[in-house]
Each structure stands twice: as C-alpha cells, then as structure tokens.
C-alpha cells in the first residue's frame, strides 16, 4: 500500500514566484488497484505523481510505501526504491530516437546489472505480450503513436515493478488507441500490478477497470477524493 500523509510540494519557496503544487494531500492507494488522479491542467496531478513515484521530494509530509517511510531516505537509497518499485509511462512516451524498440525497453534495467541474456528474454517477452515483437528491431521514430505507447509500457515493466505510474498517457492518442491503452491497464491489474494514472480524459477516468478516481483542484483533493 502507498500512503501519503499531509503531503505538500512548494516550488520556489520564499521567492516571489512561489507555487504550491500539492497542498496537504493525504491519500491511501491499495495494492493491485487502478487509481486515476483527475482534474484540470494545473491541478497538481503531475506533481503528486512525481512525489508518489519518488521522482521528487515533498516540501513537508510523509510518504510510506509498503510500510517503509521513503521521504527522508538518502538519494542513493531513494533511487534504489524508485528503480525496484516503480515503472513510469510518460505523456510523450520519451523513447530514445535512433535506438531500437528492444533497446529502449531494456534501458531501465541496465543500472541493476544482471545477465544480459535474461534481460533480452524478458524484454522480448514483454514486446510479444504487447503485440510488438515484430517491431523489436525498429527504431523508435519508426513506430506509430500506439506502438510507441505500448513500447513505453513494456519499458515500464522491464524491471518487474509493483507500481506503474502513467502521466496523461492518452493525451496524444485517438479514441481507439486510448481504449486500447486502458485494455492494457486491465491486463496489468490482472497481473496484480498497482496502476496510478494522472488524466482528465473521460475514456480513462470512466473506464470499467478503474477502481477509484480521485479528483484534484488547486493542489488539493477534490470531491470524492477528499
């Protein structure tokens, strides 16, 4: 389980352009569920995702993952938690151009070491699961939008994380591809992954696989999320 306790994130603290992106959020996210953070642009969804995924530290408050308080961990230990616990799917996919799909999927696993043949087999199996095996040798820039998003999902899964974090994953996808993405989310849930998505897309927020939609506005939980 992931628990946030009165978490705040303030950028440029003490300066004229100070911005409170997350303002006193307390939230529990149960394992093996799909949670959507929904709200308008600027509501704090992405900032909250970055805090949950240990990509940023809160200004105040506590974040607990599987009973371990991670807020005050030294950076090198926090990096280990991030690599072992979380897989990230970004809005743009963030695949590296000039590199094959297979190599893109393998990249997050390199810092962890391990036998290369095992990593190759794992990456190929993920591409096969997402119907991308035939594109393993294709450069990232040759993929369609839907293929690139599926490659990003495979990359997020390569370290076998417990939690998948997706930031506006359907922002650049059409209706068909958005529905396909949520079908993949359902498959992740069936594999007992915890999935946390930031989105204002109704196709995401209202999908039957979503267990909870948490509203956000002005950095605070809004409505049913409060």
Backbone torsions as a table, in degrees:
resi	resn	phi	psi	omega
1	UNK	NA	147.0	175.6
2	UNK	-110.6	130.5	-179.9
3	UNK	-129.7	129.1	174.2
4	UNK	-107.9	132.2	-177.4
5	UNK	-122.0	103.3	176.3
6	UNK	50.1	52.1	-174.8
7	UNK	-84.1	132.9	175.7
8	UNK	-127.5	145.2	173.1
9	UNK	-133.0	116.4	-179.3
10	UNK	-117.7	125.8	175.9
11	UNK	-96.6	144.4	178.1
12	UNK	55.8	43.8	-175.7
13	UNK	-59.2	132.3	178.3
14	UNK	83.8	0.1	179.8
15	UNK	-106.2	164.1	-179.2
16	UNK	-59.5	-27.8	-179.2
17	UNK	-97.7	25.7	178.8
18	UNK	-55.8	136.7	-178.4
19	UNK	-136.1	125.0	174.9
20	UNK	-94.1	105.3	-176.4
21	UNK	-85.5	-35.4	178.0
22	UNK	-129.8	126.2	-167.6
23	UNK	-127.6	87.1	173.8
24	UNK	71.6	47.1	-177.8
25	UNK	-89.4	126.9	171.5
26	UNK	-120.4	126.8	-171.9
27	UNK	-156.9	141.1	173.5
28	UNK	-116.2	132.5	178.2
29	UNK	-119.0	116.2	-176.5
30	UNK	-75.8	149.5	177.9
31	UNK	-67.2	152.7	174.9
32	UNK	64.0	30.2	178.3
33	UNK	-124.1	165.6	174.9
34	UNK	-112.7	118.5	179.8
35	UNK	-116.7	133.0	176.9
36	UNK	-112.2	128.6	169.7
37	UNK	-93.5	113.4	-175.2
38	UNK	-116.8	151.6	179.0
39	UNK	159.1	168.1	-178.1
40	UNK	-69.7	168.7	175.4
41	UNK	-58.5	135.2	-179.3
42	UNK	86.7	6.4	-177.4
43	UNK	-80.6	-12.7	179.3
44	UNK	106.1	5.4	-176.4
45	UNK	-60.0	-50.7	-176.4
46	UNK	-65.9	-39.8	177.9
47	UNK	-62.6	-41.0	178.9
48	UNK	-66.1	-40.4	176.3
49	UNK	-58.8	-43.4	-178.8
50	UNK	-64.2	-31.6	177.0
51	UNK	-73.3	-44.9	179.5
52	UNK	-60.3	-40.8	-177.5
53	UNK	-84.6	9.5	177.4
54	UNK	61.7	25.9	175.1
55	UNK	-88.5	-12.6	176.2
56	UNK	-146.8	158.6	178.4
57	UNK	-103.1	142.2	176.4
58	UNK	-71.2	152.7	174.3
59	UNK	-69.3	-36.5	174.9
60	UNK	-154.1	166.7	-177.8
61	UNK	98.2	178.8	-175.9
62	UNK	-130.9	145.0	174.0
63	UNK	-124.7	127.4	-177.5
64	UNK	-119.9	128.5	179.1
65	UNK	-121.5	118.6	-178.9
66	UNK	51.2	43.0	176.8
67	UNK	81.4	-0.1	-178.7
68	UNK	-109.9	123.0	177.8
69	UNK	-76.2	118.4	-173.7
70	UNK	-104.0	-6.6	-172.0
71	UNK	-60.2	-40.9	-173.7
72	UNK	-99.8	10.3	179.8
73	UNK	-65.7	141.4	171.4
74	UNK	-58.1	154.4	-171.9
75	UNK	-57.1	-40.0	-176.9
76	UNK	-66.3	-33.9	176.7
77	UNK	-75.0	-36.1	178.0
78	UNK	-64.4	-37.5	177.0
79	UNK	-62.2	-40.3	178.3
80	UNK	-63.8	-42.0	178.4
81	UNK	-62.6	-43.9	-178.6
82	UNK	-61.8	-44.6	-177.8
83	UNK	-68.7	-37.7	-174.5
84	UNK	-84.5	-24.1	-170.8
85	UNK	-105.3	-35.4	-168.7
86	UNK	-117.3	142.6	168.4
87	UNK	-120.7	139.3	-171.2
88	UNK	-117.6	133.1	173.1
89	UNK	-118.9	115.5	-174.3
90	UNK	-95.9	163.5	-176.7
91	UNK	-57.0	-42.6	-176.8
92	UNK	-93.4	-0.2	-176.3
93	UNK	85.6	-45.5	177.1
94	UNK	58.1	34.5	173.0
95	UNK	-74.2	150.4	-178.0
96	UNK	-87.8	119.8	180.0
97	UNK	-67.4	148.1	179.7
98	UNK	84.7	-3.8	-179.2
99	UNK	-116.8	144.3	-177.4
100	UNK	-67.8	161.9	177.2
101	UNK	-58.3	-44.8	179.6
102	UNK	-59.7	-45.0	-179.4
103	UNK	-66.1	-36.8	176.2
104	UNK	-60.4	-42.7	-179.5
105	UNK	-65.2	-36.0	-176.0
106	UNK	-77.0	-22.7	-170.7
107	UNK	-51.8	-47.1	-177.1
108	UNK	-63.6	-17.7	-176.4
109	UNK	-86.6	-16.8	-176.2
110	UNK	-58.6	-43.3	-179.2
111	UNK	-63.5	-20.3	-178.7
112	UNK	-84.1	-10.2	-178.4
113	UNK	73.0	-154.4	-179.5
114	UNK	97.4	161.0	-177.0
115	UNK	-64.6	132.9	-179.3
116	UNK	-63.9	-39.7	178.7
117	UNK	-58.3	-38.6	179.4
118	UNK	-67.0	-39.4	178.6
119	UNK	-66.2	-42.6	177.8
120	UNK	-58.9	-44.6	-178.8
121	UNK	-64.1	-40.7	-179.5
122	UNK	-65.7	-44.0	-179.2
123	UNK	-65.0	-42.5	178.6
124	UNK	-64.7	-38.6	179.1
125	UNK	-63.6	-38.4	178.5
126	UNK	-66.8	-42.6	177.7
127	UNK	-63.0	-39.3	177.3
128	UNK	-63.8	-41.9	-179.2
129	UNK	-60.9	-33.1	-177.8
130	UNK	-98.7	17.7	177.2
131	UNK	59.0	39.3	179.8
132	UNK	-124.0	10.4	-178.0
133	UNK	-57.0	-35.8	-178.4
134	UNK	-72.8	-9.4	-179.6
135	UNK	-108.4	11.8	-176.1
136	UNK	-57.4	-38.1	-177.8
137	UNK	-91.0	1.0	-178.7
138	UNK	-81.2	141.8	175.5
139	UNK	-65.9	150.9	-175.6
140	UNK	-56.6	-37.8	-176.6
141	UNK	-72.9	-9.5	178.5
142	UNK	-89.6	-6.4	-177.3
143	UNK	-81.6	148.3	172.2
144	UNK	-73.8	173.2	-179.4
145	UNK	-59.8	-45.0	179.1
146	UNK	-66.2	-39.4	178.5
147	UNK	-65.5	-41.0	179.7
148	UNK	-63.2	-39.4	179.4
149	UNK	-66.8	-39.2	177.7
150	UNK	-66.8	-36.8	176.3
151	UNK	-63.1	-37.9	178.4
152	UNK	-65.4	-36.2	176.6
153	UNK	-65.7	-44.3	178.0
154	UNK	-59.9	-43.0	178.1
155	UNK	-61.1	-40.1	179.9
156	UNK	-65.1	-25.5	-175.9
157	UNK	-95.1	-7.9	-168.4
158	UNK	-64.2	-29.9	178.1
159	UNK	-90.2	9.9	179.1
160	UNK	54.0	53.3	-178.2
161	UNK	-73.7	159.8	176.1
162	UNK	-80.9	-29.5	-171.5
163	UNK	-124.5	130.3	174.4
164	UNK	-106.8	127.7	179.5
165	UNK	-116.1	125.5	-177.0
166	UNK	-126.9	124.9	-177.8
167	UNK	-104.3	108.9	179.8
168	UNK	46.4	53.2	-172.4
169	UNK	-66.8	-19.3	-178.2
170	UNK	-105.5	9.8	-174.1
171	UNK	-58.7	-31.6	-176.8
172	UNK	-115.1	21.1	-179.8
173	UNK	-112.6	149.0	175.8
174	UNK	-79.1	-179.4	-174.6
175	UNK	-59.4	-45.7	-178.3
176	UNK	-60.7	-46.9	-177.9
177	UNK	-70.2	-32.3	177.2
178	UNK	-64.1	-42.0	178.1
179	UNK	-66.8	-37.1	176.7
180	UNK	-63.1	-40.2	179.3
181	UNK	-60.0	-44.4	-179.7
182	UNK	-67.9	-27.1	173.2
183	UNK	-65.7	-38.3	176.3
184	UNK	-65.8	-37.5	177.2
185	UNK	-60.5	-41.4	177.8
186	UNK	-61.1	-37.2	178.3
187	UNK	-68.0	-36.7	177.1
188	UNK	-65.2	-42.5	178.2
189	UNK	-61.3	-40.0	178.8
190	UNK	-64.0	-24.8	177.0
191	UNK	-89.2	14.3	176.9
192	UNK	65.1	34.2	171.2
193	UNK	-89.4	149.6	170.5
194	UNK	-94.0	128.4	-176.1
195	UNK	-121.4	128.9	178.3
196	UNK	-124.8	122.7	-174.2
197	UNK	-124.3	134.4	168.8
198	UNK	-99.4	124.2	-177.0
199	UNK	-164.4	151.4	168.9
200	UNK	-116.8	12.6	-178.7
201	UNK	-81.3	120.5	179.1
202	UNK	-58.3	-30.2	178.7
203	UNK	-64.2	-26.4	176.2
204	UNK	-87.0	-53.2	-174.1
205	UNK	-61.1	-34.5	-175.2
206	UNK	-100.5	8.2	-179.0
207	UNK	-65.6	141.9	-176.5
208	UNK	-63.2	-22.2	-179.0
209	UNK	-78.3	-12.6	-178.7
210	UNK	-75.3	126.7	179.2
211	UNK	-86.2	-31.3	-176.4
212	UNK	-154.2	133.2	173.1
213	UNK	-112.1	120.4	-176.3
214	UNK	-106.3	115.3	-179.9
215	UNK	-75.3	144.9	175.0
216	UNK	-133.4	144.9	174.3
217	UNK	-156.6	131.2	178.2
218	UNK	53.8	37.8	175.2
219	UNK	81.1	-0.1	-179.2
220	UNK	-116.4	158.5	172.2
221	UNK	-70.9	141.3	-172.2
222	UNK	-128.7	137.5	175.0
223	UNK	67.0	-124.9	-173.1
224	UNK	-69.9	-12.6	178.1
225	UNK	-84.4	-19.2	-173.2
226	UNK	-71.6	NA	NA
